[in-house]
Amino acid sequence: MITRLLVANRGEIARRVFATCHRLGIETVAVHSDADAELPFVSEADYAVRLPGNSPAETYLRVDLILAAARQSGADAIHPGYGFLSENADFARAVEAAGLTWVGPPPAAIDAMGAKVEAKRIAAEAGVPVLTAPEHPTEADLPLLVKASSGGGGRGMRVVRSLDRLDAEIAAASAEAESAFGDGTVFVEPYVEAGRHVELQIVSDESGTLVLGSRDCSVQRRHQKVVEEAPAPGLSAQTWEAMSQAAERLADGIGYRGAGTVEFLYDSATGRFFFLEMNTRLQVEHPVTELVRNVDLVELQLAVAEGRLAAALAPDGLLPRPSGHAIEVRLYAEDATYTPQTGRLLTLDIPCDGEFGALDRAGIRVDSGFGSGDEVGTHYDAMLAKVISWAPDRERAIRQLVQALRRARIHGVVTNRDQLIEILTEPVFVAEEMTTTWLESRPAPDASSDDAAPIDRAALVAGALMLAAADAAARTVQQGVPASWRNVVSQPQRT
């Protein structure tokens, strides 16, 4: 049994794992860089160990420091979260070699799915449909997609629409992949213009694989997800059954254990689907599945690691039936051009009904890595929070999420809140017609046009009054004198 668990990660996902551990009576250990020392995940852990430095290479990617922190704190298990070392098979082996419980899949399974080229070969052998490009493509095979074999997040990925650009794009993708992942291996496959990104959440142990449900993650920018929902809308019963069987064959074929996600590219025009990759970890978007299936995926991960998955399920060995619809948006500190923003987050107040593993099927859940007053720095991902809505149907889930975003009080840094509201209310999204290219194919707003958003004069007046009141409150003398009062008026005072 796990008694004290270290999370080899930071921010929102560390808080998420801690919440389940605290509910289950498991002590928790945080590791943190200097830049993260004041963030909520550090104070919420039972123990915290400093990793000297700020950059990921100095801190969260240091296997030796993570293992030393586990020894120092007396942890007997390690959960990798997502990102950083979560899909590093050598790290998993090092954890097991140190006599600790690894809360994740077997290292061999991580290896099998870690390189996309090998993962596609294994998937094809398991009878899972895959996209393949001819060795010598012609104009008829265009467009093509160059992808990095390792890593993700859109790095090392290029769309090729002209054969004379193929070699150059392969070289550019390879160089970017080498820089980002230390592996310059790339491959080429057909590019599906109007596809949807559909993924299946699984959990496996020695007895086999359970498919918990589908998610649609088609709303993306620069190949990174912005909005996710469960279940994936528009899947026929036949397609769902075929996808489920493909995911089970793949997981069982590599001896998978724990929670994982099998991702597919779905062509809604033809009903065909193709294997993309398998993520051997917890996904960022896991809360939508939790709310629809009424399960705690972190608890299931811990149950698999302890060899007691059957006991964690219902008495009949089955999970609760799916119910309702859930939608998640990723709230980022970024401007309209997707440029990350930094600074002090003065206020982060999002109306919600629960957070971090709350499974109450009502309202809004917020999983955040930051709180009011925290500093948003330059060293890590700019995601501030995940805002998740559950309702009995998709229409109400959308309305509820839009209302929560509009009512949120967020001050101090620029965020993508307005863009998220715009996406959720667009007819394409409401009608379930989104594809992986939809978001970036929309015309960019012209700030110089007459259609630009009008200046909110009431907000400007309110801001000026707030500044005047703050100045008056900060004065140490003449407290009774009205704000901005002058005994010798030379010119109007402007704010």
C-alpha positions, -999 to 999 in steps of 0.1 A, spaced: 0 0 0 12 35 -8 16 57 23 35 87 10 34 98 -26 57 123 -43 45 141 -74 73 147 -99 55 177 -114 41 211 -106 11 234 -106 -23 222 -115 -16 186 -120 3 183 -87 -27 199 -69 -50 175 -87 -31 144 -76 -27 157 -40 -65 162 -38 -71 125 -44 -43 114 -21 -57 136 7 -91 121 3 -76 86 4 -54 93 34 -21 92 15 5 117 26 19 139 -2 53 153 -12 58 183 -35 90 191 -53 94 227 -65 118 250 -83 127 284 -68 103 301 -92 74 279 -79 82 282 -42 51 303 -34 26 285 -56 -4 268 -41 7 232 -48 37 236 -26 18 247 5 -9 221 -1 15 191 1 23 175 35 60 178 27 80 199 2 115 195 -12 133 223 -30 149 217 -64 175 244 -68 171 265 -100 143 276 -122 144 260 -157 129 225 -162 164 212 -171 177 223 -137 147 210 -118 117 189 -129 137 170 -155 165 160 -131 159 123 -124 187 123 -97 171 152 -79 136 137 -80 149 104 -65 169 122 -39 138 142 -29 119 109 -25 146 95 -2 148 127 18 110 129 23 104 92 29 81 88 -1 74 53 -11 57 61 -45 61 86 -74 34 99 -97 47 117 -127 17 139 -136 18 148 -173 46 164 -193 82 166 -180 92 130 -171 58 114 -174 65 94 -205 102 88 -199 107 50 -196 142 54 -181 127 75 -153 101 48 -146 129 22 -145 149 43 -121 119 47 -98 114 10 -97 151 3 -93 150 26 -62 124 3 -46 96 28 -51 61 23 -65 57 38 -100 22 51 -105 22 46 -143 24 20 -170 53 -5 -173 85 10 -188 83 -14 -217 48 -1 -226 61 35 -224 90 25 -248 66 8 -272 44 39 -276 71 66 -270 83 68 -307 54 74 -331 70 54 -359 73 23 -337 38 29 -322 23 30 -357 40 -3 -366 26 -19 -334 -8 -5 -340 -9 -18 -376 1 -53 -363 -28 -51 -338 -52 -44 -367 -56 -7 -358 -61 15 -389 -31 38 -395 -23 66 -420 6 57 -444 22 78 -471 38 62 -502 76 60 -501 77 82 -532 47 105 -530 32 123 -560 11 154 -564 -20 132 -560 -9 123 -525 -8 159 -513 -12 174 -488 12 156 -465 21 160 -429 56 157 -415 56 147 -378 82 142 -351 85 106 -340 91 117 -303 74 144 -283 42 163 -291 26 197 -287 29 204 -324 67 207 -324 84 191 -353 52 191 -373 49 206 -409 21 206 -435 34 201 -470 12 212 -499 39 212 -526 63 184 -534 91 208 -540 89 218 -504 89 183 -490 127 179 -484 130 214 -468 100 208 -445 114 174 -435 148 190 -426 131 218 -407 108 194 -387 138 172 -380 159 201 -366 130 213 -345 124 178 -331 161 173 -323 161 206 -304 129 200 -285 131 162 -278 167 152 -285 154 130 -313 153 142 -349 134 112 -363 104 123 -384 79 105 -406 54 115 -433 18 106 -435 -13 118 -455 -28 150 -441 -65 149 -434 -78 184 -440 -112 182 -422 -105 156 -396 -115 155 -359 -93 146 -330 -111 119 -311 -95 100 -282 -105 71 -259 -97 70 -222 -87 35 -210 -76 19 -178 -59 -15 -178 -46 -41 -154 -37 -78 -156 -73 -87 -162 -76 -66 -194 -86 -31 -206 -117 -10 -198 -126 18 -222 -141 46 -201 -153 68 -229 -145 92 -258 -133 128 -259 -133 153 -288 -102 176 -288 -106 191 -323 -105 227 -313 -67 233 -315 -43 261 -323 -8 253 -334 -16 216 -328 -23 223 -291 -57 217 -276 -79 246 -265 -113 230 -259 -121 194 -250 -154 176 -244 -169 142 -235 -184 123 -250 -172 130 -285 -203 143 -304 -215 127 -336 -199 92 -332 -221 64 -345 -225 33 -324 -206 14 -350 -177 38 -350 -176 39 -312 -175 1 -311 -147 -2 -337 -126 25 -319 -131 7 -286 -120 -26 -299 -90 -10 -316 -79 7 -283 -84 -26 -264 -63 -46 -289 -35 -20 -288 -34 -18 -250 -36 -55 -244 -10 -62 -271 17 -41 -252 8 -53 -218 -5 -19 -207 -12 -11 -171 -28 20 -156 -46 49 -172 -38 59 -208 -53 75 -239 -55 62 -275 -58 90 -300 -75 88 -334 -80 111 -364 -117 107 -373 -130 116 -408 -166 125 -401 -173 126 -438 -165 90 -444 -167 76 -408 -132 62 -411 -106 67 -383 -69 63 -380 -45 58 -351 -25 89 -341 -6 80 -310 -11 66 -275 -4 88 -244 10 66 -216 -1 90 -189 -29 111 -175 -41 136 -201 -47 173 -194 -83 169 -204 -91 140 -181 -117 159 -160 -143 157 -187 -142 119 -186 -142 119 -148 -174 140 -147 -192 120 -174 -183 86 -159 -183 97 -123 -149 82 -116 -116 96 -101 -89 86 -127 -61 94 -102 -77 70 -77 -78 43 -105 -42 49 -113 -33 44 -76 -55 13 -75 -37 -2 -105 -3 6 -89 -14 -11 -57 -28 -41 -75 -64 -35 -64 -83 -21 -94 -111 -46 -91 -117 -35 -55 -118 2 -66 -146 -5 -90 -182 -11 -82 -191 -44 -65 -201 -59 -99 -167 -49 -114 -183 -23 -136 -180 15 -136 -209 39 -134 -228 44 -167 -219 76 -186 -242 105 -179 -245 140 -194 -219 161 -212 -187 178 -200 -167 205 -217 -133 218 -206 -114 250 -217 -78 259 -210 -74 294 -196 -40 307 -206 -21 338 -198 -16 348 -234 -26 376 -258 -46 373 -291 -15 362 -310 -10 333 -285 21 350 -270 25 340 -233 21 368 -208 39 372 -175 33 393 -144 14 392 -111 -20 376 -112 -38 401 -90 -71 383 -90 -82 349 -102 -118 343 -91 -139 319 -112 -173 309 -98 -173 271 -94 -191 243 -76 -160 221 -71 -123 216 -80 -96 190 -83 -113 157 -86 -148 169 -75 -172 145 -91 -205 162 -82 -225 163 -114 -236 199 -112 -221 231 -124 -185 242 -128 -153 226 -117 -120 246 -117 -86 230 -117 -60 258 -114 -23 260 -108 -24 296 -96 -43 318 -71 -48 355 -66 -15 372 -60 7 346 -76 34 354 -101 31 341 -137 67 336 -148 85 327 -180 99 293 -172 68 271 -177 36 266 -196 12 296 -194 -19 277 -185 -36 293 -155 -65 269 -150 -89 244 -166 -125 254 -164 -149 224 -168 -186 224 -171 -209 194 -167 -246 194 -175 -273 168 -185 -268 178 -222 -243 196 -244 -263 228 -249 -266 234 -212 -229 226 -206 -219 252 -232 -242 279 -217 -231 272 -182 -194 274 -192 -198 306 -211 -216 322 -181 -188 311 -157 -161 326 -180 -181 359 -183 -185 361 -145 -149 353 -137 -128 381 -122 -93 379 -137 -69 408 -133 -32 414 -137 -23 395 -168 -39 393 -203 -57 360 -209 -75 341 -236 -108 343 -217 -126 363 -245 -114 340 -272 -127 310 -253 -162 326 -250 -161 334 -287 -153 298 -296 -180 283 -274 -206 306 -288 -197 303 -325 -223 284 -347 -196 260 -359 -189 248 -324 -225 248 -313 -235 227 -343 -207 202 -336 -190 209 -369 -155 218 -356 -124 201 -371 -87 203 -362 -81 231 -387 -112 251 -379 -98 275 -353 -68 285 -373 -88 288 -406 -111 315 -391 -103 350 -403 -82 370 -378 -98 401 -364 -86 434 -379 -79 457 -349 -78 487 -373 -112 480 -389 -145 497 -380 -156 463 -366 -131 464 -338 -145 461 -304 -157 495 -291 -140 511 -262 -160 505 -230 -161 540 -216 -178 529 -184 -149 506 -177 -124 535 -183 -143 557 -158 -145 529 -133 -107 524 -136 -100 561 -132 -121 562 -100 -105 531 -86 -70 546 -91 -81 579 -75 -96 560 -45 -64 539 -42 -42 570 -42 -63 586 -15 -62 555 6 -24 553 3 -18 589 15 -2 592 49 -11 629 53 -42 650 45 -65 620 46 -96 643 46 -87 661 14 -107 649 -16 -88 627 -41 -70 646 -68 -77 680 -51 -52 708 -58 -49 742 -41 -33 758 -72 -49 746 -104 -26 749 -134 -42 725 -159 -67 697 -160 -55 664 -145 -59 635 -168 -60 597 -160 
